[in-house]
Structure formats: C-alpha cells, structure tokens
Amino acid sequence: MTEYLAIIHKDPESDFGVIFPDFPGCTTVGRTQDEARVQAQEALEFHIEGMVEDGTAIPATPCLDQVIHDPSLGMAFVVKCSRLSE
C-alpha cells in the first residue's frame, strides 16, 4: 500500500477539510476528524484512479518533513492508498 500526505484543517463554523499537497484538486470534507480521514482515503483512491485512466503520472510519495514545518496548513496525516502497489 502506498502512503501519501494529507492535511486536515477546520475553520470556525465549518466541517473538517482535507487537502493533498501532491494532488491539486483532490479535496474532501467530514463532519468529524474521523469521518474526514475516511473520506480522505476514498477521495485519494478515486483521484488516483482517474489519473491512471488518463495516463497521468502519479507523484512520488512526499517527505513529511517538507510540509510539517508550516503549521498554518493544518494537521498532517498519512493516507494509505490500496490502488497502487509499493
């Protein structure tokens, strides 16, 4: 299973949002952090599936240290993608 970095954030009066720094346009939301994490895996797998179908190169897995130094982005976590083999 391949792992990719996701950033979860929450603004006042909103749901939890998730973005993927290496996959522009791949976003999702959840009412709770747990729901957002589940939705993140589904969103990433769907996004990557579309990239594969389109023949688009899949980014190499990122280094957590590259993103963790900017706490304004939100909390970083790893999403496992079963659509790609390691």
Residue frames as qw, qx, qy, qz and C-alpha x, y, z in Angstrom:
[[0.000, 0.890, 0.457, 0.000, 0.00, 0.00, 0.00],
 [0.410, 0.357, -0.013, 0.839, 1.36, 3.43, -0.92],
 [0.283, -0.713, -0.466, 0.441, 1.10, 6.30, 1.56],
 [0.257, 0.555, 0.195, 0.767, 0.52, 9.98, 0.76],
 [0.188, -0.190, -0.438, 0.858, 0.44, 13.08, 2.89],
 [0.132, -0.712, -0.557, -0.408, -2.87, 14.79, 3.66],
 [0.098, 0.090, -0.356, 0.925, -3.57, 18.00, 5.58],
 [0.242, -0.650, -0.715, -0.091, -6.71, 18.29, 7.69],
 [0.099, 0.083, -0.201, 0.971, -7.99, 21.71, 8.76],
 [0.135, -0.679, -0.722, 0.001, -11.09, 23.24, 10.31],
 [0.027, 0.328, -0.008, 0.944, -12.27, 26.79, 10.17],
 [0.217, 0.181, 0.620, -0.731, -14.77, 28.08, 12.74],
 [0.601, 0.399, 0.320, -0.614, -18.32, 27.07, 11.86],
 [0.615, 0.473, -0.492, -0.395, -17.24, 24.59, 9.16],
 [0.997, -0.070, 0.037, -0.024, -16.64, 20.88, 8.69],
 [0.553, -0.539, 0.508, 0.382, -13.15, 19.39, 8.66],
 [0.653, 0.713, -0.157, -0.200, -11.50, 19.81, 5.27],
 [0.760, -0.293, 0.472, 0.337, -8.76, 17.64, 3.79],
 [0.500, 0.805, -0.251, -0.198, -6.32, 18.54, 1.03],
 [0.906, -0.066, 0.242, 0.340, -3.46, 16.62, -0.56],
 [0.114, -0.811, 0.274, 0.503, -0.42, 18.81, -1.30],
 [0.265, -0.285, 0.773, 0.501, 0.77, 16.45, -4.06],
 [0.168, 0.403, 0.843, 0.314, -2.66, 16.13, -5.70],
 [0.138, 0.158, 0.052, -0.976, -4.09, 19.57, -6.54],
 [0.547, -0.051, -0.371, -0.749, -7.86, 19.42, -6.76],
 [0.605, -0.204, -0.770, 0.005, -8.17, 16.35, -4.56],
 [0.161, -0.271, 0.450, -0.835, -10.14, 17.51, -1.53],
 [0.480, -0.415, -0.747, -0.197, -12.83, 16.22, 0.77],
 [0.273, -0.457, 0.319, -0.784, -14.67, 17.09, 3.99],
 [0.507, -0.291, -0.810, 0.052, -16.17, 15.38, 7.01],
 [0.436, -0.778, -0.166, -0.421, -18.27, 16.44, 9.97],
 [0.719, -0.658, 0.215, 0.065, -15.72, 14.87, 12.34],
 [0.039, -0.712, 0.668, 0.212, -11.98, 14.25, 12.10],
 [0.516, -0.078, 0.852, 0.037, -12.60, 10.52, 11.82],
 [0.625, 0.621, 0.454, -0.134, -15.14, 10.98, 9.04],
 [0.283, 0.891, -0.263, -0.238, -12.77, 13.32, 7.20],
 [0.256, -0.520, 0.796, 0.171, -9.98, 10.72, 7.39],
 [0.595, 0.230, 0.770, 0.002, -12.22, 8.01, 5.95],
 [0.505, 0.815, 0.225, -0.171, -13.40, 10.36, 3.22],
 [0.008, -0.819, 0.487, 0.303, -9.76, 11.27, 2.52],
 [0.426, -0.213, 0.850, 0.224, -8.84, 7.71, 1.67],
 [0.546, 0.541, 0.639, -0.016, -11.86, 7.35, -0.62],
 [0.294, 0.922, 0.005, -0.252, -11.16, 10.70, -2.31],
 [0.152, -0.685, 0.637, 0.320, -7.49, 9.92, -2.87],
 [0.499, 0.016, 0.848, 0.179, -8.18, 6.48, -4.32],
 [0.496, 0.722, 0.475, -0.082, -10.81, 7.91, -6.66],
 [0.132, 0.922, -0.215, -0.295, -8.48, 10.73, -7.72],
 [0.275, -0.502, 0.763, 0.300, -5.58, 8.38, -8.39],
 [0.579, 0.299, 0.756, 0.061, -7.83, 6.00, -10.30],
 [0.427, 0.866, 0.215, -0.149, -8.76, 8.90, -12.61],
 [0.041, -0.825, 0.482, 0.292, -5.11, 9.83, -13.05],
 [0.466, -0.192, 0.834, 0.222, -4.22, 6.26, -14.01],
 [0.559, 0.565, 0.607, -0.007, -7.09, 6.12, -16.50],
 [0.295, 0.944, 0.011, -0.147, -5.91, 9.43, -18.01],
 [0.835, 0.304, -0.087, 0.451, -2.30, 8.26, -18.18],
 [0.067, -0.900, 0.206, -0.379, -1.16, 10.98, -15.78],
 [0.539, 0.254, -0.661, 0.457, 2.00, 10.30, -13.75],
 [0.652, -0.691, -0.307, -0.050, 1.41, 9.64, -10.06],
 [0.000, 0.849, -0.393, 0.352, 3.62, 11.80, -7.78],
 [0.557, 0.142, -0.721, 0.386, 6.34, 10.13, -5.73],
 [0.562, -0.678, -0.467, 0.082, 5.45, 9.81, -2.07],
 [0.061, 0.852, -0.156, 0.496, 6.35, 13.00, -0.18],
 [0.483, 0.029, -0.614, 0.624, 8.55, 13.52, 2.82],
 [0.355, -0.775, -0.522, 0.037, 6.52, 14.56, 5.85],
 [0.474, -0.463, -0.109, 0.741, 9.27, 16.95, 6.94],
 [0.216, 0.208, 0.382, 0.874, 8.65, 19.13, 3.86],
 [0.281, -0.599, -0.463, -0.590, 5.12, 20.01, 4.98],
 [0.587, -0.565, -0.532, 0.230, 5.23, 19.71, 8.76],
 [0.415, -0.158, -0.169, 0.880, 7.20, 22.96, 9.13],
 [0.163, -0.217, -0.198, -0.942, 4.18, 25.07, 8.11],
 [0.015, 0.290, 0.865, -0.410, 1.62, 24.61, 10.93],
 [0.341, 0.328, 0.090, -0.876, -0.71, 27.15, 9.31],
 [0.383, 0.097, -0.742, -0.541, -1.70, 24.47, 6.80],
 [0.833, -0.275, -0.044, -0.478, -3.35, 22.31, 9.44],
 [0.638, -0.425, 0.636, -0.089, -2.53, 18.89, 10.89],
 [0.445, 0.455, -0.694, -0.336, -0.67, 16.49, 8.60],
 [0.741, -0.146, 0.617, -0.223, -1.54, 12.79, 8.43],
 [0.002, -0.298, 0.850, 0.435, -0.82, 9.87, 6.13],
 [0.791, 0.251, 0.174, -0.530, -3.44, 8.25, 3.89],
 [0.405, -0.199, 0.858, 0.246, -2.85, 4.72, 2.63],
 [0.607, 0.450, -0.194, -0.626, -3.86, 4.09, -0.96],
 [0.693, -0.075, 0.717, -0.004, -4.57, 0.47, -1.83],
 [0.702, 0.674, 0.127, -0.189, -4.98, 1.26, -5.56],
 [0.445, 0.756, -0.472, 0.086, -1.21, 1.37, -6.06],
 [0.932, -0.211, -0.165, 0.244, 1.34, -1.25, -5.13],
 [0.398, -0.844, 0.221, 0.283, 4.51, -0.14, -3.38]]
